[in-house]
Amino acid sequence: MPTATRSIPIKVDLLRSLLLFALLLLAWTEAKRHHRQHCFNPDEVPEGHVPTEFLSRARRWDRHSAVQLVPYLEKELAEGRRHRRHSGSNCPALRVQDLRHSSIHQRSISPWSHRIDEDENRYPQKLSFAYCLCKGCINASTGLETTALNSVPVYQEMMVLRRKPCPRSHVEATPAPTHPAAFTLVVDYVKVPVACACVLPQSNR
């Protein structure tokens, strides 16, 4: 009889554990069901615009330098003051008299410029990407490039939304007719080059 008495609390604890597990499993299933990807019809979202569900994220993008620089780059392109992309070696000579009113990316011994990276399946669609103008770095004494050092891009990770076709399983489960070009948005992270830095070359040793 004492053995049977001791087994009762054990069974109760086991039942409680099983019940708690079942409740957690049910909560997880419900959360997953409500988190199902939403499909957008192209007619509902104008080209280049973000669905209203993501406006708060769009406001955060506006504070990112890779987004802020785009209008200025587009203006320079329209006015012919900027080429779409420099070809070959365009490492500038550094002259002290030209540095007084220059920007940081021009005064750097690892100078860089910017280009617009455009991806129609990404939000934001346009981002400013920095690229190095020199393979080496500028010698501060001579103002000329030296290959004893290397210019490398500096990256900053940025959260974006990636446009992807709506999953077939979701389309088939939707009672209302779905546009054949319906899409969903998923969170992605991209490394945006924002500047260049002068570093020692990697050793082969």
Residue pairs with C-beta under 8 A, 6 or more apart in sequence:
36 170
37 166
37 167
37 170
37 184
37 186
38 53
38 184
39 166
39 170
39 171
39 174
39 178
39 182
39 183
39 184
40 51
40 182
40 183
40 184
40 185
41 178
41 179
41 181
41 182
42 179
42 181
42 182
42 183
43 179
44 51
45 51
48 125
50 57
50 58
50 123
50 161
51 185
54 123
54 161
54 185
57 159
57 161
58 123
58 124
61 67
61 123
61 124
62 68
64 158
65 128
65 194
66 127
66 128
66 129
66 156
66 158
66 192
66 194
67 124
67 126
67 127
67 128
68 128
69 114
69 128
70 116
70 124
70 126
70 127
70 128
73 82
73 114
73 115
73 116
73 128
74 116
76 82
77 84
77 116
84 115
85 115
86 113
86 133
89 134
89 135
90 133
91 111
91 133
91 134
91 135
91 136
91 138
91 145
92 106
92 111
92 133
92 134
92 138
93 138
93 143
93 144
94 109
94 111
94 138
94 140
94 143
94 144
95 143
96 143
99 106
99 107
105 111
105 112
105 113
105 114
105 130
105 195
105 196
108 138
108 195
108 196
108 198
109 137
109 138
109 139
109 140
109 198
110 132
110 134
110 137
110 138
110 151
110 152
110 196
110 197
110 198
111 132
111 133
111 134
111 138
111 151
111 196
112 130
112 131
112 132
112 133
112 151
112 153
112 195
112 196
113 130
113 131
113 133
114 128
114 129
114 130
114 131
115 128
115 129
115 131
116 126
116 127
116 128
116 129
117 126
117 127
117 128
117 129
118 125
118 126
119 125
120 163
121 162
121 163
121 164
122 160
122 161
122 162
122 163
122 188
122 190
123 160
123 161
123 162
123 163
123 185
124 160
127 158
127 190
127 192
128 192
129 192
129 193
130 153
130 154
130 193
130 194
130 195
130 196
131 153
131 193
131 196
132 151
132 152
132 153
132 196
133 151
133 196
134 145
134 151
135 145
135 147
135 150
135 151
136 145
136 146
136 147
136 148
136 149
136 150
136 151
137 145
137 146
137 148
137 149
137 150
137 151
137 198
138 144
138 145
138 146
139 145
139 146
148 201
149 198
149 199
149 200
149 201
150 198
150 199
150 200
150 201
151 196
151 197
151 198
151 199
152 196
152 197
152 199
153 193
153 195
153 196
153 197
154 193
154 194
154 195
154 196
154 197
155 191
155 192
155 193
155 194
156 191
156 192
156 194
157 189
157 190
157 191
157 192
158 189
158 190
158 191
158 192
159 187
159 188
159 189
160 187
160 188
160 189
160 190
161 185
161 186
161 187
161 188
162 185
162 186
162 187
162 188
163 183
163 184
163 185
164 183
164 184
164 185
164 186
165 182
165 183
165 184
166 178
166 182
166 183
166 184
167 184
170 184
171 178
171 182
